[in-house]
Amino acid sequence: MAKKATGQARYWLMKSEPNAYSIDDLAKEKKQTTFWDGVRNYQARNMLRDDIKVGDHVFFYHSNAKPMAIVGTAKVVKSGYADHTAFDKNEKHFDPKSDADNPTWYMVDIQLIQKYETPVTRDELKAEPKLEGMVLLQKGSRLSVQPVTAAEWKIIHKLAGVKP
C-alpha cells in the first residue's frame, strides 16, 4: 500500500454488522467517538496499525444487513494502538494468545462526521461503473477494513447527495 503524503488524508471503509454496532450506536456515544475494536484479520490489523492515521476519513458500512449499505462517514481521531479487548477474558474479542507487551491486535478511534439521510446500498455501488474497481465490490473481498480511493470517496458522496 502506498504511503500517505504528508498532510494528505486517506480514505477507508469500515464494516460493522448493525446488530453488533451501528452508526446509530456511534451517534449515541459520548462525543460521538468510539474505538474500532475486534478486528482479527492480519491484513486489516496491519492497516489499523500502520496505515490509518489521525485525520483520515472513513465510510461506515453496515454489513450483513438488509440492505448492506454505506450509512455515513467518520474521521480517525486516534491512530493505531493495542486493542485492549484482546487481553480481557470478559470481552467478546478476547484472544488468549495476545500479549500486552507485544500486541497482536490493534484499533483506532473514530468520530462521527455524518449519518446519511439515505444510505448508499451495495446494489447502488455496483450499478455505478466508476466504482467497478472498488475493493468492497471485488469478489471474495471480506476485509472489515478496506482502502478507498479519493475518486471513490467523491463518487459515493455524490450518490449519497452530500458534499465530501
PyRosetta script that sets phi, psi and omega in degrees:
from pyrosetta import init, pose_from_sequence

init()
pose = pose_from_sequence("MAKKATGQARYWLMKSEPNAYSIDDLAKEKKQTTFWDGVRNYQARNMLRDDIKVGDHVFFYHSNAKPMAIVGTAKVVKSGYADHTAFDKNEKHFDPKSDADNPTWYMVDIQLIQKYETPVTRDELKAEPKLEGMVLLQKGSRLSVQPVTAAEWKIIHKLAGVKP")
pose.set_psi(1, 136.9)
pose.set_omega(1, -178.8)
pose.set_phi(2, -66.7)
pose.set_psi(2, 145.5)
pose.set_omega(2, 179.1)
pose.set_phi(3, -78.1)
pose.set_psi(3, 149.8)
pose.set_omega(3, -179.8)
pose.set_phi(4, -72.8)
pose.set_psi(4, 132.8)
pose.set_omega(4, 174.4)
pose.set_phi(5, -71.4)
pose.set_psi(5, 147.9)
pose.set_omega(5, -178.3)
pose.set_phi(6, -54.9)
pose.set_psi(6, 128.7)
pose.set_omega(6, 176.5)
pose.set_phi(7, 77.9)
pose.set_psi(7, -0.2)
pose.set_omega(7, -176.8)
pose.set_phi(8, -103.2)
pose.set_psi(8, 117.7)
pose.set_omega(8, 179.9)
pose.set_phi(9, -69.4)
pose.set_psi(9, 149.0)
pose.set_omega(9, 173.8)
pose.set_phi(10, -112.9)
pose.set_psi(10, 171.1)
pose.set_omega(10, -172.9)
pose.set_phi(11, -126.2)
pose.set_psi(11, 144.6)
pose.set_omega(11, -175.1)
pose.set_phi(12, -141.6)
pose.set_psi(12, 163.8)
pose.set_omega(12, 170.8)
pose.set_phi(13, -126.3)
pose.set_psi(13, 131.9)
pose.set_omega(13, 178.0)
pose.set_phi(14, -122.3)
pose.set_psi(14, 128.2)
pose.set_omega(14, -177.9)
pose.set_phi(15, -96.3)
pose.set_psi(15, 142.3)
pose.set_omega(15, 172.3)
pose.set_phi(16, -148.4)
pose.set_psi(16, 139.1)
pose.set_omega(16, 173.8)
pose.set_phi(17, -76.2)
pose.set_psi(17, 126.0)
pose.set_omega(17, -174.3)
pose.set_phi(18, -61.2)
pose.set_psi(18, -23.4)
pose.set_omega(18, 176.7)
pose.set_phi(19, -77.4)
pose.set_psi(19, -15.4)
pose.set_omega(19, 175.9)
pose.set_phi(20, -93.6)
pose.set_psi(20, -47.7)
pose.set_omega(20, 178.0)
pose.set_phi(21, -162.8)
pose.set_psi(21, 117.4)
pose.set_omega(21, -175.8)
pose.set_phi(22, -109.8)
pose.set_psi(22, 171.9)
pose.set_omega(22, 175.8)
pose.set_phi(23, -64.4)
pose.set_psi(23, -29.5)
pose.set_omega(23, 176.0)
pose.set_phi(24, -66.6)
pose.set_psi(24, -35.9)
pose.set_omega(24, 175.2)
pose.set_phi(25, -62.4)
pose.set_psi(25, -43.1)
pose.set_omega(25, 178.4)
pose.set_phi(26, -62.0)
pose.set_psi(26, -41.3)
pose.set_omega(26, -179.2)
pose.set_phi(27, -62.3)
pose.set_psi(27, -26.6)
pose.set_omega(27, -178.6)
pose.set_phi(28, -86.8)
pose.set_psi(28, -13.4)
pose.set_omega(28, -177.8)
pose.set_phi(29, -67.3)
pose.set_psi(29, 153.3)
pose.set_omega(29, 173.8)
pose.set_phi(30, -58.3)
pose.set_psi(30, 129.3)
pose.set_omega(30, -177.7)
pose.set_phi(31, 59.6)
pose.set_psi(31, 15.7)
pose.set_omega(31, -179.3)
pose.set_phi(32, 49.4)
pose.set_psi(32, 42.3)
pose.set_omega(32, -176.5)
pose.set_phi(33, -129.6)
pose.set_psi(33, 143.7)
pose.set_omega(33, 176.3)
pose.set_phi(34, -150.5)
pose.set_psi(34, 165.4)
pose.set_omega(34, 171.8)
pose.set_phi(35, -91.7)
pose.set_psi(35, 143.4)
pose.set_omega(35, -179.6)
pose.set_phi(36, -97.7)
pose.set_psi(36, 91.2)
pose.set_omega(36, -172.1)
pose.set_phi(37, -104.8)
pose.set_psi(37, 174.5)
pose.set_omega(37, 171.3)
pose.set_phi(38, 83.6)
pose.set_psi(38, 5.4)
pose.set_omega(38, 178.3)
pose.set_phi(39, -72.8)
pose.set_psi(39, 121.3)
pose.set_omega(39, -176.4)
pose.set_phi(40, -127.8)
pose.set_psi(40, 45.3)
pose.set_omega(40, 174.6)
pose.set_phi(41, -128.3)
pose.set_psi(41, 131.5)
pose.set_omega(41, -174.4)
pose.set_phi(42, -64.3)
pose.set_psi(42, -38.2)
pose.set_omega(42, 180.0)
pose.set_phi(43, -65.5)
pose.set_psi(43, -45.5)
pose.set_omega(43, 178.0)
pose.set_phi(44, -66.3)
pose.set_psi(44, -39.3)
pose.set_omega(44, 177.1)
pose.set_phi(45, -58.0)
pose.set_psi(45, -41.9)
pose.set_omega(45, 180.0)
pose.set_phi(46, -62.3)
pose.set_psi(46, -38.4)
pose.set_omega(46, 177.1)
pose.set_phi(47, -65.1)
pose.set_psi(47, -44.0)
pose.set_omega(47, 178.7)
pose.set_phi(48, -62.6)
pose.set_psi(48, -40.7)
pose.set_omega(48, -176.7)
pose.set_phi(49, -76.1)
pose.set_psi(49, -43.0)
pose.set_omega(49, -166.8)
pose.set_phi(50, -108.3)
pose.set_psi(50, -29.8)
pose.set_omega(50, -167.1)
pose.set_phi(51, -111.5)
pose.set_psi(51, -37.5)
pose.set_omega(51, -175.3)
pose.set_phi(52, -80.3)
pose.set_psi(52, 125.5)
pose.set_omega(52, -173.8)
pose.set_phi(53, -127.4)
pose.set_psi(53, 161.4)
pose.set_omega(53, 175.6)
pose.set_phi(54, -53.1)
pose.set_psi(54, 133.4)
pose.set_omega(54, 179.4)
pose.set_phi(55, 97.4)
pose.set_psi(55, -15.8)
pose.set_omega(55, 175.7)
pose.set_phi(56, -67.7)
pose.set_psi(56, 157.2)
pose.set_omega(56, -177.6)
pose.set_phi(57, -110.3)
pose.set_psi(57, 150.6)
pose.set_omega(57, -172.6)
pose.set_phi(58, -133.6)
pose.set_psi(58, 134.1)
pose.set_omega(58, 165.1)
pose.set_phi(59, -85.7)
pose.set_psi(59, 134.8)
pose.set_omega(59, 175.1)
pose.set_phi(60, -97.2)
pose.set_psi(60, 117.5)
pose.set_omega(60, -173.6)
pose.set_phi(61, -115.1)
pose.set_psi(61, 126.4)
pose.set_omega(61, 174.1)
pose.set_phi(62, -87.9)
pose.set_psi(62, 112.3)
pose.set_omega(62, 178.3)
pose.set_phi(63, -99.6)
pose.set_psi(63, 166.6)
pose.set_omega(63, 179.5)
pose.set_phi(64, 48.6)
pose.set_psi(64, 45.0)
pose.set_omega(64, -177.9)
pose.set_phi(65, -135.5)
pose.set_psi(65, 164.9)
pose.set_omega(65, 175.9)
pose.set_phi(66, -121.8)
pose.set_psi(66, 106.8)
pose.set_omega(66, -3.8)
pose.set_phi(67, -88.0)
pose.set_psi(67, 158.5)
pose.set_omega(67, 170.8)
pose.set_phi(68, -71.5)
pose.set_psi(68, 136.7)
pose.set_omega(68, -173.0)
pose.set_phi(69, -163.6)
pose.set_psi(69, 156.5)
pose.set_omega(69, 167.6)
pose.set_phi(70, -82.0)
pose.set_psi(70, 122.1)
pose.set_omega(70, -171.6)
pose.set_phi(71, -110.8)
pose.set_psi(71, -3.1)
pose.set_omega(71, 179.1)
pose.set_phi(72, 167.0)
pose.set_psi(72, -169.7)
pose.set_omega(72, -178.1)
pose.set_phi(73, -132.9)
pose.set_psi(73, 157.8)
pose.set_omega(73, 177.0)
pose.set_phi(74, -143.8)
pose.set_psi(74, 172.0)
pose.set_omega(74, 174.5)
pose.set_phi(75, -127.4)
pose.set_psi(75, 152.5)
pose.set_omega(75, 178.2)
pose.set_phi(76, -81.2)
pose.set_psi(76, 125.5)
pose.set_omega(76, -179.3)
pose.set_phi(77, -114.2)
pose.set_psi(77, -6.5)
pose.set_omega(77, 173.3)
pose.set_phi(78, -150.5)
pose.set_psi(78, 125.3)
pose.set_omega(78, 179.8)
pose.set_phi(79, -69.4)
pose.set_psi(79, 172.5)
pose.set_omega(79, -173.5)
pose.set_phi(80, -51.2)
pose.set_psi(80, 133.7)
pose.set_omega(80, 175.2)
pose.set_phi(81, -148.2)
pose.set_psi(81, 166.3)
pose.set_omega(81, -175.1)
pose.set_phi(82, -56.1)
pose.set_psi(82, 133.9)
pose.set_omega(82, 176.8)
pose.set_phi(83, -79.9)
pose.set_psi(83, 102.2)
pose.set_omega(83, -176.0)
pose.set_phi(84, -65.4)
pose.set_psi(84, -18.8)
pose.set_omega(84, 179.4)
pose.set_phi(85, -67.8)
pose.set_psi(85, -19.7)
pose.set_omega(85, 178.8)
pose.set_phi(86, -70.4)
pose.set_psi(86, -21.4)
pose.set_omega(86, -174.8)
pose.set_phi(87, -97.9)
pose.set_psi(87, -9.4)
pose.set_omega(87, -173.4)
pose.set_phi(88, -103.5)
pose.set_psi(88, 113.9)
pose.set_omega(88, -177.9)
pose.set_phi(89, -59.3)
pose.set_psi(89, -22.1)
pose.set_omega(89, -178.8)
pose.set_phi(90, -86.9)
pose.set_psi(90, -6.0)
pose.set_omega(90, -178.9)
pose.set_phi(91, -89.0)
pose.set_psi(91, 147.7)
pose.set_omega(91, 178.9)
pose.set_phi(92, -61.1)
pose.set_psi(92, -31.3)
pose.set_omega(92, -175.7)
pose.set_phi(93, -100.4)
pose.set_psi(93, 21.7)
pose.set_omega(93, 178.6)
pose.set_phi(94, -56.9)
pose.set_psi(94, 137.0)
pose.set_omega(94, 176.3)
pose.set_phi(95, -128.8)
pose.set_psi(95, 106.5)
pose.set_omega(95, -176.2)
pose.set_phi(96, -61.9)
pose.set_psi(96, -19.1)
pose.set_omega(96, 180.0)
pose.set_phi(97, -87.0)
pose.set_psi(97, -12.3)
pose.set_omega(97, -176.9)
pose.set_phi(98, -75.0)
pose.set_psi(98, 142.4)
pose.set_omega(98, -175.0)
pose.set_phi(99, -122.8)
pose.set_psi(99, 122.7)
pose.set_omega(99, -178.6)
pose.set_phi(100, -60.1)
pose.set_psi(100, -28.5)
pose.set_omega(100, 179.5)
pose.set_phi(101, -79.7)
pose.set_psi(101, -19.1)
pose.set_omega(101, 178.4)
pose.set_phi(102, -144.9)
pose.set_psi(102, 74.4)
pose.set_omega(102, -171.1)
pose.set_phi(103, -61.1)
pose.set_psi(103, 141.8)
pose.set_omega(103, 174.7)
pose.set_phi(104, -90.9)
pose.set_psi(104, -39.0)
pose.set_omega(104, -171.3)
pose.set_phi(105, -111.7)
pose.set_psi(105, 144.6)
pose.set_omega(105, -175.8)
pose.set_phi(106, -128.7)
pose.set_psi(106, 162.9)
pose.set_omega(106, 175.7)
pose.set_phi(107, -146.6)
pose.set_psi(107, 168.2)
pose.set_omega(107, 174.1)
pose.set_phi(108, -129.0)
pose.set_psi(108, 164.8)
pose.set_omega(108, 173.3)
pose.set_phi(109, -103.4)
pose.set_psi(109, 137.7)
pose.set_omega(109, 176.8)
pose.set_phi(110, -124.4)
pose.set_psi(110, 155.7)
pose.set_omega(110, 177.6)
pose.set_phi(111, -129.8)
pose.set_psi(111, 134.9)
pose.set_omega(111, -179.5)
pose.set_phi(112, -59.4)
pose.set_psi(112, 132.8)
pose.set_omega(112, 169.8)
pose.set_phi(113, -99.1)
pose.set_psi(113, -54.8)
pose.set_omega(113, -179.5)
pose.set_phi(114, -157.9)
pose.set_psi(114, 148.2)
pose.set_omega(114, 170.3)
pose.set_phi(115, -100.7)
pose.set_psi(115, 130.3)
pose.set_omega(115, 179.9)
pose.set_phi(116, -69.9)
pose.set_psi(116, 136.2)
pose.set_omega(116, 175.6)
pose.set_phi(117, -61.6)
pose.set_psi(117, -41.3)
pose.set_omega(117, 176.6)
pose.set_phi(118, -124.4)
pose.set_psi(118, 113.0)
pose.set_omega(118, 179.2)
pose.set_phi(119, -59.8)
pose.set_psi(119, 153.7)
pose.set_omega(119, 176.1)
pose.set_phi(120, -98.5)
pose.set_psi(120, 109.7)
pose.set_omega(120, -173.6)
pose.set_phi(121, -75.5)
pose.set_psi(121, 159.8)
pose.set_omega(121, 176.0)
pose.set_phi(122, -57.8)
pose.set_psi(122, -39.7)
pose.set_omega(122, 178.3)
pose.set_phi(123, -62.5)
pose.set_psi(123, -38.7)
pose.set_omega(123, 177.0)
pose.set_phi(124, -66.1)
pose.set_psi(124, -40.0)
pose.set_omega(124, 178.1)
pose.set_phi(125, -62.2)
pose.set_psi(125, -45.1)
pose.set_omega(125, -179.8)
pose.set_phi(126, -63.9)
pose.set_psi(126, -30.2)
pose.set_omega(126, -177.7)
pose.set_phi(127, -77.7)
pose.set_psi(127, -12.1)
pose.set_omega(127, -179.1)
pose.set_phi(128, -91.9)
pose.set_psi(128, 108.4)
pose.set_omega(128, -176.8)
pose.set_phi(129, -56.1)
pose.set_psi(129, -32.1)
pose.set_omega(129, -178.3)
pose.set_phi(130, -70.8)
pose.set_psi(130, -8.7)
pose.set_omega(130, 179.4)
pose.set_phi(131, -105.5)
pose.set_psi(131, 9.8)
pose.set_omega(131, -174.7)
pose.set_phi(132, -60.8)
pose.set_psi(132, -24.4)
pose.set_omega(132, 179.2)
pose.set_phi(133, -92.1)
pose.set_psi(133, -0.5)
pose.set_omega(133, -177.6)
pose.set_phi(134, -60.7)
pose.set_psi(134, 134.5)
pose.set_omega(134, -177.9)
pose.set_phi(135, -54.0)
pose.set_psi(135, -43.4)
pose.set_omega(135, -178.6)
pose.set_phi(136, -54.3)
pose.set_psi(136, -34.1)
pose.set_omega(136, -173.2)
pose.set_phi(137, -93.0)
pose.set_psi(137, 1.4)
pose.set_omega(137, -179.7)
pose.set_phi(138, -79.2)
pose.set_psi(138, 139.9)
pose.set_omega(138, 179.0)
pose.set_phi(139, -57.5)
pose.set_psi(139, 131.4)
pose.set_omega(139, 178.7)
pose.set_phi(140, 81.5)
pose.set_psi(140, 2.0)
pose.set_omega(140, -179.3)
pose.set_phi(141, -77.8)
pose.set_psi(141, 109.6)
pose.set_omega(141, -175.5)
pose.set_phi(142, -123.9)
pose.set_psi(142, 0.9)
pose.set_omega(142, -176.7)
pose.set_phi(143, -60.3)
pose.set_psi(143, 139.8)
pose.set_omega(143, 179.4)
pose.set_phi(144, -80.8)
pose.set_psi(144, -12.8)
pose.set_omega(144, 175.3)
pose.set_phi(145, -130.4)
pose.set_psi(145, 126.1)
pose.set_omega(145, -175.2)
pose.set_phi(146, -140.3)
pose.set_psi(146, 147.8)
pose.set_omega(146, 174.1)
pose.set_phi(147, -74.8)
pose.set_psi(147, 151.4)
pose.set_omega(147, 176.4)
pose.set_phi(148, -131.1)
pose.set_psi(148, 138.4)
pose.set_omega(148, 178.7)
pose.set_phi(149, -80.3)
pose.set_psi(149, 162.0)
pose.set_omega(149, 177.3)
pose.set_phi(150, -61.5)
pose.set_psi(150, -38.6)
pose.set_omega(150, 178.7)
pose.set_phi(151, -64.2)
pose.set_psi(151, -43.1)
pose.set_omega(151, 178.1)
pose.set_phi(152, -62.4)
pose.set_psi(152, -40.8)
pose.set_omega(152, 178.9)
pose.set_phi(153, -55.9)
pose.set_psi(153, -47.4)
pose.set_omega(153, -178.6)
pose.set_phi(154, -67.1)
pose.set_psi(154, -43.4)
pose.set_omega(154, -178.9)
pose.set_phi(155, -61.8)
pose.set_psi(155, -44.3)
pose.set_omega(155, -177.7)
pose.set_phi(156, -67.2)
pose.set_psi(156, -37.4)
pose.set_omega(156, 175.5)
pose.set_phi(157, -62.9)
pose.set_psi(157, -38.8)
pose.set_omega(157, 177.9)
pose.set_phi(158, -63.5)
pose.set_psi(158, -43.0)
pose.set_omega(158, 177.1)
pose.set_phi(159, -61.0)
pose.set_psi(159, -34.0)
pose.set_omega(159, -179.7)
pose.set_phi(160, -79.7)
pose.set_psi(160, -12.6)
pose.set_omega(160, -179.6)
pose.set_phi(161, 76.0)
pose.set_psi(161, 28.3)
pose.set_omega(161, 178.5)
pose.set_phi(162, -131.3)
pose.set_psi(162, 160.9)
pose.set_omega(162, 177.9)
pose.set_phi(163, -82.6)
pose.set_psi(163, 142.5)
pose.set_omega(163, 177.8)
pose.set_phi(164, -71.1)
pose.dump_pdb("model.pdb")
